[in-house]
């Protein structure tokens, strides 16, 4: 199984990270008064970012 990251993979990951950032910024601005919701949203989006970074680091 080939686990090398290609340029296409990198473009998809960067696009996905940009999408996550936009969703996080927009969602937190809409729900800025609810701190619990911000915490849960930040946790799950942070977990997704961590998994993507894990893939990037260990695919080289």
TIVO-2410 file (N, C-alpha, C; in nm, 3 decimals):
# residues 60
REC num residu      c1      c2      c3 atome chaine
REC   1      X   0.085  -0.117   0.000     N      A
REC   1      X   0.000   0.000   0.000    CA      A
REC   1      X   0.089   0.124   0.000     C      A
REC   2      X   0.060   0.218  -0.089     N      A
REC   2      X   0.138   0.340  -0.101    CA      A
REC   2      X   0.083   0.446  -0.006     C      A
REC   3      X   0.166   0.489   0.089     N      A
REC   3      X   0.121   0.587   0.187    CA      A
REC   3      X   0.188   0.723   0.166     C      A
REC   4      X   0.245   0.746   0.048     N      A
REC   4      X   0.308   0.875   0.020    CA      A
REC   4      X   0.201   0.978  -0.016     C      A
REC   5      X   0.219   1.098   0.036     N      A
REC   5      X   0.124   1.204   0.006    CA      A
REC   5      X   0.164   1.270  -0.125     C      A
REC   6      X   0.067   1.288  -0.213     N      A
REC   6      X   0.091   1.352  -0.341    CA      A
REC   6      X   0.052   1.500  -0.332     C      A
REC   7      X   0.083   1.574  -0.437     N      A
REC   7      X   0.045   1.714  -0.442    CA      A
REC   7      X  -0.106   1.729  -0.440     C      A
REC   8      X  -0.175   1.638  -0.503     N      A
REC   8      X  -0.322   1.641  -0.502    CA      A
REC   8      X  -0.376   1.623  -0.360     C      A
REC   9      X  -0.317   1.531  -0.285     N      A
REC   9      X  -0.357   1.513  -0.145    CA      A
REC   9      X  -0.335   1.640  -0.064     C      A
REC  10      X  -0.221   1.704  -0.086     N      A
REC  10      X  -0.188   1.826  -0.012    CA      A
REC  10      X  -0.288   1.937  -0.044     C      A
REC  11      X  -0.327   1.949  -0.170     N      A
REC  11      X  -0.425   2.052  -0.209    CA      A
REC  11      X  -0.560   2.026  -0.142     C      A
REC  12      X  -0.601   1.901  -0.138     N      A
REC  12      X  -0.729   1.866  -0.075    CA      A
REC  12      X  -0.724   1.895   0.074     C      A
REC  13      X  -0.614   1.860   0.139     N      A
REC  13      X  -0.602   1.884   0.283    CA      A
REC  13      X  -0.601   2.033   0.313     C      A
REC  14      X  -0.527   2.112   0.235     N      A
REC  14      X  -0.526   2.256   0.259    CA      A
REC  14      X  -0.664   2.317   0.235     C      A
REC  15      X  -0.733   2.271   0.133     N      A
REC  15      X  -0.869   2.319   0.110    CA      A
REC  15      X  -0.962   2.282   0.223     C      A
REC  16      X  -0.946   2.161   0.275     N      A
REC  16      X  -1.030   2.116   0.387    CA      A
REC  16      X  -0.999   2.196   0.513     C      A
REC  17      X  -0.871   2.226   0.538     N      A
REC  17      X  -0.834   2.308   0.653    CA      A
REC  17      X  -0.891   2.449   0.641     C      A
REC  18      X  -0.890   2.504   0.519     N      A
REC  18      X  -0.950   2.635   0.497    CA      A
REC  18      X  -1.100   2.631   0.522     C      A
REC  19      X  -1.165   2.528   0.475     N      A
REC  19      X  -1.309   2.512   0.497    CA      A
REC  19      X  -1.341   2.500   0.646     C      A
REC  20      X  -1.262   2.422   0.718     N      A
REC  20      X  -1.283   2.407   0.862    CA      A
REC  20      X  -1.266   2.541   0.933     C      A
REC  21      X  -1.164   2.618   0.892     N      A
REC  21      X  -1.140   2.749   0.953    CA      A
REC  21      X  -1.258   2.843   0.929     C      A
REC  22      X  -1.310   2.842   0.807     N      A
REC  22      X  -1.424   2.929   0.776    CA      A
REC  22      X  -1.549   2.887   0.853     C      A
REC  23      X  -1.573   2.758   0.862     N      A
REC  23      X  -1.689   2.709   0.938    CA      A
REC  23      X  -1.675   2.747   1.084     C      A
REC  24      X  -1.556   2.727   1.140     N      A
REC  24      X  -1.533   2.756   1.281    CA      A
REC  24      X  -1.552   2.905   1.310     C      A
REC  25      X  -1.496   2.991   1.224     N      A
REC  25      X  -1.508   3.135   1.245    CA      A
REC  25      X  -1.654   3.180   1.232     C      A
REC  26      X  -1.723   3.132   1.130     N      A
REC  26      X  -1.863   3.170   1.112    CA      A
REC  26      X  -1.953   3.118   1.221     C      A
REC  27      X  -1.932   2.995   1.260     N      A
REC  27      X  -2.017   2.934   1.362    CA      A
REC  27      X  -1.997   3.000   1.497     C      A
REC  28      X  -1.872   3.030   1.532     N      A
REC  28      X  -1.846   3.093   1.661    CA      A
REC  28      X  -1.894   3.237   1.664     C      A
REC  29      X  -1.896   3.305   1.550     N      A
REC  29      X  -1.947   3.442   1.550    CA      A
REC  29      X  -2.100   3.442   1.564     C      A
REC  30      X  -2.166   3.338   1.515     N      A
REC  30      X  -2.311   3.327   1.529    CA      A
REC  30      X  -2.352   3.289   1.671     C      A
REC  31      X  -2.270   3.209   1.738     N      A
REC  31      X  -2.303   3.159   1.870    CA      A
REC  31      X  -2.202   3.207   1.974     C      A
REC  32      X  -2.166   3.333   1.968     N      A
REC  32      X  -2.062   3.384   2.056    CA      A
REC  32      X  -2.106   3.390   2.202     C      A
REC  33      X  -2.236   3.387   2.228     N      A
REC  33      X  -2.284   3.394   2.367    CA      A
REC  33      X  -2.286   3.257   2.435     C      A
REC  34      X  -2.281   3.149   2.359     N      A
REC  34      X  -2.289   3.014   2.416    CA      A
REC  34      X  -2.148   2.954   2.423     C      A
REC  35      X  -2.087   2.962   2.541     N      A
REC  35      X  -1.948   2.915   2.555    CA      A
REC  35      X  -1.937   2.763   2.548     C      A
REC  36      X  -2.038   2.691   2.596     N      A
REC  36      X  -2.033   2.544   2.589    CA      A
REC  36      X  -2.031   2.498   2.444     C      A
REC  37      X  -2.115   2.558   2.362     N      A
REC  37      X  -2.122   2.522   2.221    CA      A
REC  37      X  -1.991   2.553   2.151     C      A
REC  38      X  -1.930   2.666   2.185     N      A
REC  38      X  -1.800   2.701   2.127    CA      A
REC  38      X  -1.694   2.599   2.165     C      A
REC  39      X  -1.697   2.554   2.289     N      A
REC  39      X  -1.598   2.457   2.336    CA      A
REC  39      X  -1.612   2.325   2.262     C      A
REC  40      X  -1.735   2.276   2.249     N      A
REC  40      X  -1.758   2.148   2.180    CA      A
REC  40      X  -1.720   2.159   2.033     C      A
REC  41      X  -1.760   2.268   1.969     N      A
REC  41      X  -1.728   2.288   1.828    CA      A
REC  41      X  -1.576   2.296   1.808     C      A
REC  42      X  -1.510   2.372   1.893     N      A
REC  42      X  -1.364   2.385   1.882    CA      A
REC  42      X  -1.295   2.252   1.904     C      A
REC  43      X  -1.346   2.171   1.997     N      A
REC  43      X  -1.286   2.040   2.024    CA      A
REC  43      X  -1.293   1.951   1.901     C      A
REC  44      X  -1.412   1.938   1.840     N      A
REC  44      X  -1.427   1.848   1.727    CA      A
REC  44      X  -1.351   1.898   1.605     C      A
REC  45      X  -1.356   2.028   1.578     N      A
REC  45      X  -1.281   2.080   1.464    CA      A
REC  45      X  -1.131   2.069   1.489     C      A
REC  46      X  -1.088   2.090   1.613     N      A
REC  46      X  -0.947   2.072   1.647    CA      A
REC  46      X  -0.903   1.928   1.630     C      A
REC  47      X  -0.991   1.834   1.664     N      A
REC  47      X  -0.959   1.692   1.647    CA      A
REC  47      X  -0.943   1.658   1.499     C      A
REC  48      X  -1.027   1.713   1.414     N      A
REC  48      X  -1.016   1.690   1.270    CA      A
REC  48      X  -0.884   1.746   1.218     C      A
REC  49      X  -0.849   1.868   1.262     N      A
REC  49      X  -0.722   1.929   1.220    CA      A
REC  49      X  -0.605   1.845   1.268     C      A
REC  50      X  -0.611   1.794   1.391     N      A
REC  50      X  -0.504   1.710   1.444    CA      A
REC  50      X  -0.487   1.584   1.359     C      A
REC  51      X  -0.597   1.521   1.321     N      A
REC  51      X  -0.588   1.400   1.239    CA      A
REC  51      X  -0.526   1.431   1.103     C      A
REC  52      X  -0.562   1.545   1.044     N      A
REC  52      X  -0.503   1.582   0.915    CA      A
REC  52      X  -0.354   1.609   0.929     C      A
REC  53      X  -0.314   1.677   1.036     N      A
REC  53      X  -0.172   1.702   1.059    CA      A
REC  53      X  -0.096   1.572   1.085     C      A
REC  54      X  -0.158   1.480   1.156     N      A
REC  54      X  -0.099   1.349   1.180    CA      A
REC  54      X  -0.074   1.278   1.047     C      A
REC  55      X  -0.171   1.284   0.958     N      A
REC  55      X  -0.156   1.223   0.825    CA      A
REC  55      X  -0.042   1.288   0.748     C      A
REC  56      X  -0.035   1.422   0.753     N      A
REC  56      X   0.070   1.493   0.680    CA      A
REC  56      X   0.208   1.452   0.731     C      A
REC  57      X   0.225   1.450   0.862     N      A
REC  57      X   0.356   1.421   0.922    CA      A
REC  57      X   0.401   1.278   0.891     C      A
REC  58      X   0.311   1.182   0.903     N      A
REC  58      X   0.351   1.043   0.889    CA      A
REC  58      X   0.338   0.988   0.747     C      A
REC  59      X   0.302   1.072   0.651     N      A
REC  59      X   0.293   1.022   0.514    CA      A
REC  59      X   0.417   1.056   0.432     C      A
REC  60      X   0.511   1.128   0.490     N      A
REC  60      X   0.635   1.160   0.418    CA      A
REC  60      X   0.740   1.057   0.442     C      A
***
